[in-house]
Amino acid sequence: MKNIRKVLACWALTVLLIFSAGCSYIAPGNTEEELATINSIGVLPAHIVSRQPSEAGAMTELEAGAETINSLLADYFQGFQDVSLISQSELEGLSSTESGKSLYLAREAGQQLHYDAVLITSIERYQARDGSEYAVITPASVSFSLKLLAVESGRVIWSADFDQTQQPLFENVLKTRSTGSGFRWLTASELASAGLTKKLDSSPYLNRD
């Protein structure tokens, strides 16, 4: 009888260990959400989300920043087979059932223009450098966000933020080097270009092949 109890106890312990191991095991490849299938991407014109009417010239700089970033997006996506720029005239020609909601409008644009995903660029700050490349009164400062919206599901499947004001090399060596600026002061366009390239390069959905 005692031997039977020992056998049952060993059997129960073995089952418990197997069950516990099975619960804690996560198969490789299941720890991260699988990438959505995206065969075509439409790039919307950059839009302004930060308005500072109290600051003289702030809106003018933001509008200039939007034009600059649109040009940078066009340059970046040259050679991409599955990415196309959506023009402002194309957007104006689309019908919309709701206004004022950027993600909703972006999804509608993607549906009507037949894209799998839409890239949204929102500009929050674009401040030009005041001074020269070796001496400044006010450094360049740029802030924008990127969102890739899956049209079918309406989900944001990738996003990135860039918010940087260039600092003197002796104050922040790593931040200055990350822009590739060396020992000079960047223009807002150069700062935006460095940030945009770095962020877009990090997206798993953007591939030139």
Order of alpha helices (4+ residues) and beta strands (2+ residues): alpha-beta-beta-alpha-beta-alpha-alpha-beta-beta-beta-beta-beta-alpha-alpha
